[in-house]
Amino acid sequence: MTKENENVSVANKRNYTEEEINVAYKKGKDEGRIEGMLAYQKRLIENLQRDNTSLNQKLQEIKK
């Protein structure tokens, strides 16, 4: 039996309750949301920094 098959056999022997499945699903969903929010905030910060640089350059040109 390969290692993959061993893992499948162990998983099939375990009968998860509906509550355990729901808790695991909710935890995964919540973690996914957090990761998504972090990615969005990172992208937002990068865009704001780029805009800030561009606006500062325009301001310096106007001041000259």
N, CA, C and O atoms as a Tripos MOL2 file, in Angstrom:
@<TRIPOS>MOLECULE
protein
  256   255    64     0     0
PROTEIN
NO_CHARGES

@<TRIPOS>ATOM
      1 N           0.8530   -1.1840    0.0000 N.3       1 MET1
      2 CA          0.0000    0.0000    0.0000 C.3       1 MET1
      3 C           0.8960    1.2430    0.0000 C.2       1 MET1
      4 O           1.8180    1.3420    0.8090 O.2       1 MET1
      5 N           0.6280    2.1840   -0.8980 N.am      2 THR2
      6 CA          1.4230    3.4040   -0.9500 C.3       2 THR2
      7 C           0.9930    4.3370    0.1620 C.2       2 THR2
      8 O          -0.0490    4.1600    0.7930 O.2       2 THR2
      9 N           1.8260    5.3340    0.3780 N.am      3 LYS3
     10 CA          1.5230    6.3020    1.4310 C.3       3 LYS3
     11 C           0.2000    7.0200    1.1410 C.2       3 LYS3
     12 O          -0.5810    7.2820    2.0560 O.2       3 LYS3
     13 N          -0.0470    7.3340   -0.1310 N.am      4 GLU4
     14 CA         -1.3070    7.9890   -0.4880 C.3       4 GLU4
     15 C          -2.4970    7.1250   -0.0980 C.2       4 GLU4
     16 O          -3.4660    7.6140    0.4840 O.2       4 GLU4
     17 N          -2.4210    5.8520   -0.4190 N.am      5 ASN5
     18 CA         -3.5190    4.9400   -0.0910 C.3       5 ASN5
     19 C          -3.7120    4.8040    1.4090 C.2       5 ASN5
     20 O          -4.8390    4.6630    1.8850 O.2       5 ASN5
     21 N          -2.6050    4.8460    2.1590 N.am      6 GLU6
     22 CA         -2.7130    4.7690    3.6140 C.3       6 GLU6
     23 C          -3.5010    5.9530    4.1400 C.2       6 GLU6
     24 O          -4.3640    5.7940    5.0040 O.2       6 GLU6
     25 N          -3.2080    7.1540    3.6180 N.am      7 ASN7
     26 CA         -3.9140    8.3530    4.0660 C.3       7 ASN7
     27 C          -5.3970    8.2700    3.7390 C.2       7 ASN7
     28 O          -6.2360    8.6690    4.5460 O.2       7 ASN7
     29 N          -5.7180    7.7620    2.5800 N.am      8 VAL8
     30 CA         -7.1220    7.6290    2.1930 C.3       8 VAL8
     31 C          -7.8130    6.6310    3.1070 C.2       8 VAL8
     32 O          -8.9410    6.8610    3.5430 O.2       8 VAL8
     33 N          -7.1440    5.5270    3.3980 N.am      9 SER9
     34 CA         -7.7380    4.5100    4.2710 C.3       9 SER9
     35 C          -8.0220    5.0770    5.6510 C.2       9 SER9
     36 O          -9.0830    4.8240    6.2220 O.2       9 SER9
     37 N          -7.0900    5.8360    6.1850 N.am     10 VAL10
     38 CA         -7.2840    6.4340    7.5090 C.3      10 VAL10
     39 C          -8.4510    7.4080    7.4680 C.2      10 VAL10
     40 O          -9.2780    7.4300    8.3800 O.2      10 VAL10
     41 N          -8.5190    8.2120    6.4150 N.am     11 ALA11
     42 CA         -9.6090    9.1820    6.3000 C.3      11 ALA11
     43 C         -10.9520    8.4780    6.1820 C.2      11 ALA11
     44 O         -11.9430    8.9420    6.7460 O.2      11 ALA11
     45 N         -10.9980    7.3750    5.4650 N.am     12 ASN12
     46 CA        -12.2640    6.6650    5.2870 C.3      12 ASN12
     47 C         -12.7140    5.9590    6.5560 C.2      12 ASN12
     48 O         -13.9090    5.7250    6.7370 O.2      12 ASN12
     49 N         -11.7900    5.6170    7.4300 N.am     13 LYS13
     50 CA        -12.1510    4.9380    8.6740 C.3      13 LYS13
     51 C         -12.8210    5.8940    9.6490 C.2      13 LYS13
     52 O         -13.6080    5.4640   10.4920 O.2      13 LYS13
     53 N         -12.5230    7.1670    9.5460 N.am     14 ARG14
     54 CA        -13.0280    8.1710   10.4740 C.3      14 ARG14
     55 C         -14.3710    8.6750    9.9790 C.2      14 ARG14
     56 O         -14.4760    9.1470    8.8470 O.2      14 ARG14
     57 N         -15.3770    8.5820   10.7940 N.am     15 ASN15
     58 CA        -16.6860    9.1320   10.4560 C.3      15 ASN15
     59 C         -16.8360   10.4690   11.1650 C.2      15 ASN15
     60 O         -16.9410   10.5240   12.3900 O.2      15 ASN15
     61 N         -16.8440   11.5420   10.3900 N.am     16 TYR16
     62 CA        -16.9730   12.8710   10.9630 C.3      16 TYR16
     63 C         -18.4410   13.1810   11.2110 C.2      16 TYR16
     64 O         -19.3140   12.8220   10.4220 O.2      16 TYR16
     65 N         -18.6880   13.8540   12.3220 N.am     17 THR17
     66 CA        -20.0580   14.2700   12.6080 C.3      17 THR17
     67 C         -20.3790   15.4820   11.7460 C.2      17 THR17
     68 O         -19.4830   16.1600   11.2440 O.2      17 THR17
     69 N         -21.6400   15.7340   11.5880 N.am     18 GLU18
     70 CA        -22.0830   16.8970   10.8130 C.3      18 GLU18
     71 C         -21.5350   18.1840   11.4380 C.2      18 GLU18
     72 O         -21.1510   19.1130   10.7280 O.2      18 GLU18
     73 N         -21.5050   18.2250   12.7670 N.am     19 GLU19
     74 CA        -21.0010   19.4070   13.4730 C.3      19 GLU19
     75 C         -19.5160   19.6220   13.1830 C.2      19 GLU19
     76 O         -19.0910   20.7510   12.9370 O.2      19 GLU19
     77 N         -18.7250   18.5450   13.2090 N.am     20 GLU20
     78 CA        -17.2920   18.6630   12.9250 C.3      20 GLU20
     79 C         -17.0540   19.1580   11.5020 C.2      20 GLU20
     80 O         -16.1720   19.9820   11.2620 O.2      20 GLU20
     81 N         -17.8330   18.6590   10.5770 N.am     21 ILE21
     82 CA        -17.7040   19.0900    9.1820 C.3      21 ILE21
     83 C         -18.0640   20.5610    9.0490 C.2      21 ILE21
     84 O         -17.3660   21.3110    8.3670 O.2      21 ILE21
     85 N         -19.1470   20.9820    9.6950 N.am     22 ASN22
     86 CA        -19.5720   22.3830    9.6240 C.3      22 ASN22
     87 C         -18.5550   23.3120   10.2640 C.2      22 ASN22
     88 O         -18.2930   24.3940    9.7380 O.2      22 ASN22
     89 N         -17.9750   22.9080   11.3930 N.am     23 VAL23
     90 CA        -16.9670   23.7270   12.0680 C.3      23 VAL23
     91 C         -15.7350   23.8690   11.1760 C.2      23 VAL23
     92 O         -15.1980   24.9670   11.0280 O.2      23 VAL23
     93 N         -15.2860   22.7630   10.5820 N.am     24 ALA24
     94 CA        -14.1180   22.8040    9.7000 C.3      24 ALA24
     95 C         -14.3950   23.6760    8.4810 C.2      24 ALA24
     96 O         -13.5300   24.4400    8.0540 O.2      24 ALA24
     97 N         -15.5920   23.5660    7.9200 N.am     25 TYR25
     98 CA        -15.9660   24.3750    6.7640 C.3      25 TYR25
     99 C         -15.9610   25.8600    7.1170 C.2      25 TYR25
    100 O         -15.4120   26.6770    6.3780 O.2      25 TYR25
    101 N         -16.5730   26.2050    8.2480 N.am     26 LYS26
    102 CA        -16.6430   27.6130    8.6700 C.3      26 LYS26
    103 C         -15.2510   28.1680    8.9290 C.2      26 LYS26
    104 O         -14.9500   29.2990    8.5480 O.2      26 LYS26
    105 N         -14.3970   27.3710    9.5810 N.am     27 LYS27
    106 CA        -13.0340   27.8210    9.8590 C.3      27 LYS27
    107 C         -12.2870   28.0910    8.5570 C.2      27 LYS27
    108 O         -11.6140   29.1140    8.4280 O.2      27 LYS27
    109 N         -12.4000   27.1870    7.6020 N.am     28 GLY28
    110 CA        -11.7450   27.3710    6.3100 C.3      28 GLY28
    111 C         -12.2770   28.5820    5.5680 C.2      28 GLY28
    112 O         -11.5160   29.3260    4.9490 O.2      28 GLY28
    113 N         -13.5850   28.7750    5.6320 N.am     29 LYS29
    114 CA        -14.2130   29.9170    4.9620 C.3      29 LYS29
    115 C         -13.7480   31.2260    5.5880 C.2      29 LYS29
    116 O         -13.4400   32.1830    4.8770 O.2      29 LYS29
    117 N         -13.6970   31.2690    6.9210 N.am     30 ASP30
    118 CA        -13.2500   32.4780    7.6180 C.3      30 ASP30
    119 C         -11.7920   32.7850    7.2930 C.2      30 ASP30
    120 O         -11.4390   33.9400    7.0560 O.2      30 ASP30
    121 N         -10.9430   31.7580    7.2800 N.am     31 GLU31
    122 CA         -9.5310   31.9790    6.9630 C.3      31 GLU31
    123 C          -9.3800   32.4660    5.5300 C.2      31 GLU31
    124 O          -8.5340   33.3150    5.2500 O.2      31 GLU31
    125 N         -10.1860   31.9410    4.6290 N.am     32 GLY32
    126 CA        -10.1510   32.3890    3.2380 C.3      32 GLY32
    127 C         -10.5460   33.8460    3.1140 C.2      32 GLY32
    128 O          -9.9580   34.5900    2.3300 O.2      32 GLY32
    129 N         -11.5360   34.2530    3.8820 N.am     33 ARG33
    130 CA        -11.9580   35.6560    3.8600 C.3      33 ARG33
    131 C         -10.8420   36.5560    4.3640 C.2      33 ARG33
    132 O         -10.5890   37.6210    3.8000 O.2      33 ARG33
    133 N         -10.1810   36.1250    5.4230 N.am     34 ILE34
    134 CA         -9.0950   36.9250    5.9920 C.3      34 ILE34
    135 C          -7.9710   37.0660    4.9780 C.2      34 ILE34
    136 O          -7.4450   38.1620    4.7830 O.2      34 ILE34
    137 N          -7.5960   35.9610    4.3280 N.am     35 GLU35
    138 CA         -6.5460   36.0100    3.3110 C.3      35 GLU35
    139 C          -6.9490   36.9420    2.1750 C.2      35 GLU35
    140 O          -6.1240   37.7020    1.6700 O.2      35 GLU35
    141 N          -8.2060   36.8850    1.7770 N.am     36 GLY36
    142 CA         -8.6950   37.7570    0.7180 C.3      36 GLY36
    143 C          -8.6470   39.2240    1.1180 C.2      36 GLY36
    144 O          -8.2770   40.0800    0.3150 O.2      36 GLY36
    145 N          -9.0200   39.5120    2.3610 N.am     37 MET37
    146 CA         -8.9760   40.8950    2.8410 C.3      37 MET37
    147 C          -7.5420   41.4060    2.8850 C.2      37 MET37
    148 O          -7.2760   42.5520    2.5230 O.2      37 MET37
    149 N          -6.6190   40.5580    3.3270 N.am     38 LEU38
    150 CA         -5.2160   40.9640    3.3820 C.3      38 LEU38
    151 C          -4.6740   41.2370    1.9870 C.2      38 LEU38
    152 O          -3.9480   42.2100    1.7850 O.2      38 LEU38
    153 N          -5.0150   40.3990    1.0320 N.am     39 ALA39
    154 CA         -4.5630   40.5990   -0.3490 C.3      39 ALA39
    155 C          -5.1390   41.9000   -0.9020 C.2      39 ALA39
    156 O          -4.4350   42.6540   -1.5750 O.2      39 ALA39
    157 N          -6.4140   42.1660   -0.6230 N.am     40 TYR40
    158 CA         -7.0450   43.4030   -1.0800 C.3      40 TYR40
    159 C          -6.3590   44.6180   -0.4690 C.2      40 TYR40
    160 O          -6.0700   45.5870   -1.1720 O.2      40 TYR40
    161 N          -6.0980   44.5740    0.8340 N.am     41 GLN41
    162 CA         -5.4600   45.7040    1.4960 C.3      41 GLN41
    163 C          -4.0520   45.9310    0.9710 C.2      41 GLN41
    164 O          -3.6290   47.0770    0.8150 O.2      41 GLN41
    165 N          -3.3240   44.8630    0.6970 N.am     42 LYS42
    166 CA         -1.9750   44.9950    0.1420 C.3      42 LYS42
    167 C          -2.0400   45.6790   -1.2190 C.2      42 LYS42
    168 O          -1.2600   46.5880   -1.5030 O.2      42 LYS42
    169 N          -2.9770   45.2360   -2.0610 N.am     43 ARG43
    170 CA         -3.1320   45.8320   -3.3850 C.3      43 ARG43
    171 C          -3.5430   47.2960   -3.2650 C.2      43 ARG43
    172 O          -3.0600   48.1370   -4.0220 O.2      43 ARG43
    173 N          -4.4220   47.6040   -2.3310 N.am     44 LEU44
    174 CA         -4.8730   48.9720   -2.1130 C.3      44 LEU44
    175 C          -3.7130   49.8670   -1.6910 C.2      44 LEU44
    176 O          -3.5680   50.9790   -2.1990 O.2      44 LEU44
    177 N          -2.8930   49.3890   -0.7710 N.am     45 ILE45
    178 CA         -1.7330   50.1570   -0.3050 C.3      45 ILE45
    179 C          -0.7690   50.4200   -1.4520 C.2      45 ILE45
    180 O          -0.2640   51.5330   -1.6030 O.2      45 ILE45
    181 N          -0.5110   49.3860   -2.2670 N.am     46 GLU46
    182 CA          0.3960   49.5580   -3.4060 C.3      46 GLU46
    183 C          -0.1400   50.6050   -4.3740 C.2      46 GLU46
    184 O           0.6200   51.4360   -4.8710 O.2      46 GLU46
    185 N          -1.4420   50.5720   -4.6460 N.am     47 ASN47
    186 CA         -2.0470   51.5560   -5.5460 C.3      47 ASN47
    187 C          -1.9720   52.9610   -4.9630 C.2      47 ASN47
    188 O          -1.6890   53.9180   -5.6840 O.2      47 ASN47
    189 N          -2.2220   53.0910   -3.6670 N.am     48 LEU48
    190 CA         -2.1520   54.4070   -3.0230 C.3      48 LEU48
    191 C          -0.7310   54.9570   -3.0410 C.2      48 LEU48
    192 O          -0.5300   56.1530   -3.2540 O.2      48 LEU48
    193 N           0.2550   54.0930   -2.8170 N.am     49 GLN49
    194 CA          1.6440   54.5360   -2.8600 C.3      49 GLN49
    195 C           2.0200   54.9980   -4.2670 C.2      49 GLN49
    196 O           2.7060   56.0070   -4.4310 O.2      49 GLN49
    197 N           1.5720   54.2610   -5.2760 N.am     50 ARG50
    198 CA          1.8500   54.6360   -6.6610 C.3      50 ARG50
    199 C           1.1910   55.9750   -6.9870 C.2      50 ARG50
    200 O           1.8120   56.8400   -7.6050 O.2      50 ARG50
    201 N          -0.0570   56.1470   -6.5750 N.am     51 ASP51
    202 CA         -0.7610   57.4120   -6.8010 C.3      51 ASP51
    203 C          -0.0740   58.5520   -6.0700 C.2      51 ASP51
    204 O           0.0420   59.6510   -6.6110 O.2      51 ASP51
    205 N           0.3820   58.3080   -4.8540 N.am     52 ASN52
    206 CA          1.0590   59.3240   -4.0650 C.3      52 ASN52
    207 C           2.3360   59.7850   -4.7660 C.2      52 ASN52
    208 O           2.6140   60.9820   -4.8370 O.2      52 ASN52
    209 N           3.1010   58.8420   -5.2780 N.am     53 THR53
    210 CA          4.3360   59.1800   -5.9860 C.3      53 THR53
    211 C           4.0280   60.0330   -7.2070 C.2      53 THR53
    212 O           4.6920   61.0390   -7.4560 O.2      53 THR53
    213 N           3.0280   59.6300   -7.9590 N.am     54 SER54
    214 CA          2.6450   60.3660   -9.1630 C.3      54 SER54
    215 C           2.1770   61.7780   -8.8230 C.2      54 SER54
    216 O           2.5640   62.7400   -9.4860 O.2      54 SER54
    217 N           1.3550   61.9020   -7.8020 N.am     55 LEU55
    218 CA          0.8490   63.2200   -7.4160 C.3      55 LEU55
    219 C           1.9590   64.1120   -6.8750 C.2      55 LEU55
    220 O           1.9620   65.3170   -7.1270 O.2      55 LEU55
    221 N           2.9010   63.5320   -6.1330 N.am     56 ASN56
    222 CA          4.0280   64.3220   -5.6400 C.3      56 ASN56
    223 C           4.8860   64.8380   -6.7860 C.2      56 ASN56
    224 O           5.3750   65.9670   -6.7330 O.2      56 ASN56
    225 N           5.0750   64.0270   -7.8210 N.am     57 GLN57
    226 CA          5.8390   64.4780   -8.9850 C.3      57 GLN57
    227 C           5.1260   65.6280   -9.6800 C.2      57 GLN57
    228 O           5.7600   66.6100  -10.0660 O.2      57 GLN57
    229 N           3.8180   65.5140   -9.8430 N.am     58 LYS58
    230 CA          3.0440   66.5870  -10.4690 C.3      58 LYS58
    231 C           3.1100   67.8560   -9.6350 C.2      58 LYS58
    232 O           3.2130   68.9520  -10.1850 O.2      58 LYS58
    233 N           3.0540   67.7250   -8.3220 N.am     59 LEU59
    234 CA          3.1400   68.8780   -7.4340 C.3      59 LEU59
    235 C           4.4900   69.5640   -7.5760 C.2      59 LEU59
    236 O           4.5590   70.7920   -7.6210 O.2      59 LEU59
    237 N           5.5560   68.7870   -7.6450 N.am     60 GLN60
    238 CA          6.8920   69.3620   -7.7990 C.3      60 GLN60
    239 C           7.0110   70.1060   -9.1240 C.2      60 GLN60
    240 O           7.6570   71.1520   -9.1860 O.2      60 GLN60
    241 N           6.3990   69.5820  -10.1840 N.am     61 GLU61
    242 CA          6.4260   70.2580  -11.4840 C.3      61 GLU61
    243 C           5.6600   71.5730  -11.4280 C.2      61 GLU61
    244 O           6.0790   72.5610  -12.0320 O.2      61 GLU61
    245 N           4.5460   71.5940  -10.7110 N.am     62 ILE62
    246 CA          3.7440   72.8110  -10.5900 C.3      62 ILE62
    247 C           4.4960   73.8620   -9.7830 C.2      62 ILE62
    248 O           4.4150   75.0500  -10.0950 O.2      62 ILE62
    249 N           5.2260   73.4450   -8.7520 N.am     63 LYS63
    250 CA          5.9590   74.3730   -7.8920 C.3      63 LYS63
    251 C           7.0980   75.0560   -8.6350 C.2      63 LYS63
    252 O           7.4820   76.1690   -8.2740 O.2      63 LYS63
    253 N           7.6470   74.4170   -9.6640 N.am     64 LYS64
    254 CA          8.8060   74.9870  -10.3810 C.3      64 LYS64
    255 C           8.4670   76.2080  -11.1440 C.2      64 LYS64
    256 O           9.3360   76.7920  -11.7920 O.2      64 LYS64
@<TRIPOS>BOND
     1     1     2 1
     2     2     3 1
     3     3     4 2
     4     3     5 am
     5     5     6 1
     6     6     7 1
     7     7     8 2
     8     7     9 am
     9     9    10 1
    10    10    11 1
    11    11    12 2
    12    11    13 am
    13    13    14 1
    14    14    15 1
    15    15    16 2
    16    15    17 am
    17    17    18 1
    18    18    19 1
    19    19    20 2
    20    19    21 am
    21    21    22 1
    22    22    23 1
    23    23    24 2
    24    23    25 am
    25    25    26 1
    26    26    27 1
    27    27    28 2
    28    27    29 am
    29    29    30 1
    30    30    31 1
    31    31    32 2
    32    31    33 am
    33    33    34 1
    34    34    35 1
    35    35    36 2
    36    35    37 am
    37    37    38 1
    38    38    39 1
    39    39    40 2
    40    39    41 am
    41    41    42 1
    42    42    43 1
    43    43    44 2
    44    43    45 am
    45    45    46 1
    46    46    47 1
    47    47    48 2
    48    47    49 am
    49    49    50 1
    50    50    51 1
    51    51    52 2
    52    51    53 am
    53    53    54 1
    54    54    55 1
    55    55    56 2
    56    55    57 am
    57    57    58 1
    58    58    59 1
    59    59    60 2
    60    59    61 am
    61    61    62 1
    62    62    63 1
    63    63    64 2
    64    63    65 am
    65    65    66 1
    66    66    67 1
    67    67    68 2
    68    67    69 am
    69    69    70 1
    70    70    71 1
    71    71    72 2
    72    71    73 am
    73    73    74 1
    74    74    75 1
    75    75    76 2
    76    75    77 am
    77    77    78 1
    78    78    79 1
    79    79    80 2
    80    79    81 am
    81    81    82 1
    82    82    83 1
    83    83    84 2
    84    83    85 am
    85    85    86 1
    86    86    87 1
    87    87    88 2
    88    87    89 am
    89    89    90 1
    90    90    91 1
    91    91    92 2
    92    91    93 am
    93    93    94 1
    94    94    95 1
    95    95    96 2
    96    95    97 am
    97    97    98 1
    98    98    99 1
    99    99   100 2
   100    99   101 am
   101   101   102 1
   102   102   103 1
   103   103   104 2
   104   103   105 am
   105   105   106 1
   106   106   107 1
   107   107   108 2
   108   107   109 am
   109   109   110 1
   110   110   111 1
   111   111   112 2
   112   111   113 am
   113   113   114 1
   114   114   115 1
   115   115   116 2
   116   115   117 am
   117   117   118 1
   118   118   119 1
   119   119   120 2
   120   119   121 am
   121   121   122 1
   122   122   123 1
   123   123   124 2
   124   123   125 am
   125   125   126 1
   126   126   127 1
   127   127   128 2
   128   127   129 am
   129   129   130 1
   130   130   131 1
   131   131   132 2
   132   131   133 am
   133   133   134 1
   134   134   135 1
   135   135   136 2
   136   135   137 am
   137   137   138 1
   138   138   139 1
   139   139   140 2
   140   139   141 am
   141   141   142 1
   142   142   143 1
   143   143   144 2
   144   143   145 am
   145   145   146 1
   146   146   147 1
   147   147   148 2
   148   147   149 am
   149   149   150 1
   150   150   151 1
   151   151   152 2
   152   151   153 am
   153   153   154 1
   154   154   155 1
   155   155   156 2
   156   155   157 am
   157   157   158 1
   158   158   159 1
   159   159   160 2
   160   159   161 am
   161   161   162 1
   162   162   163 1
   163   163   164 2
   164   163   165 am
   165   165   166 1
   166   166   167 1
   167   167   168 2
   168   167   169 am
   169   169   170 1
   170   170   171 1
   171   171   172 2
   172   171   173 am
   173   173   174 1
   174   174   175 1
   175   175   176 2
   176   175   177 am
   177   177   178 1
   178   178   179 1
   179   179   180 2
   180   179   181 am
   181   181   182 1
   182   182   183 1
   183   183   184 2
   184   183   185 am
   185   185   186 1
   186   186   187 1
   187   187   188 2
   188   187   189 am
   189   189   190 1
   190   190   191 1
   191   191   192 2
   192   191   193 am
   193   193   194 1
   194   194   195 1
   195   195   196 2
   196   195   197 am
   197   197   198 1
   198   198   199 1
   199   199   200 2
   200   199   201 am
   201   201   202 1
   202   202   203 1
   203   203   204 2
   204   203   205 am
   205   205   206 1
   206   206   207 1
   207   207   208 2
   208   207   209 am
   209   209   210 1
   210   210   211 1
   211   211   212 2
   212   211   213 am
   213   213   214 1
   214   214   215 1
   215   215   216 2
   216   215   217 am
   217   217   218 1
   218   218   219 1
   219   219   220 2
   220   219   221 am
   221   221   222 1
   222   222   223 1
   223   223   224 2
   224   223   225 am
   225   225   226 1
   226   226   227 1
   227   227   228 2
   228   227   229 am
   229   229   230 1
   230   230   231 1
   231   231   232 2
   232   231   233 am
   233   233   234 1
   234   234   235 1
   235   235   236 2
   236   235   237 am
   237   237   238 1
   238   238   239 1
   239   239   240 2
   240   239   241 am
   241   241   242 1
   242   242   243 1
   243   243   244 2
   244   243   245 am
   245   245   246 1
   246   246   247 1
   247   247   248 2
   248   247   249 am
   249   249   250 1
   250   250   251 1
   251   251   252 2
   252   251   253 am
   253   253   254 1
   254   254   255 1
   255   255   256 2
@<TRIPOS>SUBSTRUCTURE
     1 MET1         2 RESIDUE 1 A MET
     2 THR2         6 RESIDUE 1 A THR
     3 LYS3        10 RESIDUE 1 A LYS
     4 GLU4        14 RESIDUE 1 A GLU
     5 ASN5        18 RESIDUE 1 A ASN
     6 GLU6        22 RESIDUE 1 A GLU
     7 ASN7        26 RESIDUE 1 A ASN
     8 VAL8        30 RESIDUE 1 A VAL
     9 SER9        34 RESIDUE 1 A SER
    10 VAL10       38 RESIDUE 1 A VAL
    11 ALA11       42 RESIDUE 1 A ALA
    12 ASN12       46 RESIDUE 1 A ASN
    13 LYS13       50 RESIDUE 1 A LYS
    14 ARG14       54 RESIDUE 1 A ARG
    15 ASN15       58 RESIDUE 1 A ASN
    16 TYR16       62 RESIDUE 1 A TYR
    17 THR17       66 RESIDUE 1 A THR
    18 GLU18       70 RESIDUE 1 A GLU
    19 GLU19       74 RESIDUE 1 A GLU
    20 GLU20       78 RESIDUE 1 A GLU
    21 ILE21       82 RESIDUE 1 A ILE
    22 ASN22       86 RESIDUE 1 A ASN
    23 VAL23       90 RESIDUE 1 A VAL
    24 ALA24       94 RESIDUE 1 A ALA
    25 TYR25       98 RESIDUE 1 A TYR
    26 LYS26      102 RESIDUE 1 A LYS
    27 LYS27      106 RESIDUE 1 A LYS
    28 GLY28      110 RESIDUE 1 A GLY
    29 LYS29      114 RESIDUE 1 A LYS
    30 ASP30      118 RESIDUE 1 A ASP
    31 GLU31      122 RESIDUE 1 A GLU
    32 GLY32      126 RESIDUE 1 A GLY
    33 ARG33      130 RESIDUE 1 A ARG
    34 ILE34      134 RESIDUE 1 A ILE
    35 GLU35      138 RESIDUE 1 A GLU
    36 GLY36      142 RESIDUE 1 A GLY
    37 MET37      146 RESIDUE 1 A MET
    38 LEU38      150 RESIDUE 1 A LEU
    39 ALA39      154 RESIDUE 1 A ALA
    40 TYR40      158 RESIDUE 1 A TYR
    41 GLN41      162 RESIDUE 1 A GLN
    42 LYS42      166 RESIDUE 1 A LYS
    43 ARG43      170 RESIDUE 1 A ARG
    44 LEU44      174 RESIDUE 1 A LEU
    45 ILE45      178 RESIDUE 1 A ILE
    46 GLU46      182 RESIDUE 1 A GLU
    47 ASN47      186 RESIDUE 1 A ASN
    48 LEU48      190 RESIDUE 1 A LEU
    49 GLN49      194 RESIDUE 1 A GLN
    50 ARG50      198 RESIDUE 1 A ARG
    51 ASP51      202 RESIDUE 1 A ASP
    52 ASN52      206 RESIDUE 1 A ASN
    53 THR53      210 RESIDUE 1 A THR
    54 SER54      214 RESIDUE 1 A SER
    55 LEU55      218 RESIDUE 1 A LEU
    56 ASN56      222 RESIDUE 1 A ASN
    57 GLN57      226 RESIDUE 1 A GLN
    58 LYS58      230 RESIDUE 1 A LYS
    59 LEU59      234 RESIDUE 1 A LEU
    60 GLN60      238 RESIDUE 1 A GLN
    61 GLU61      242 RESIDUE 1 A GLU
    62 ILE62      246 RESIDUE 1 A ILE
    63 LYS63      250 RESIDUE 1 A LYS
    64 LYS64      254 RESIDUE 1 A LYS
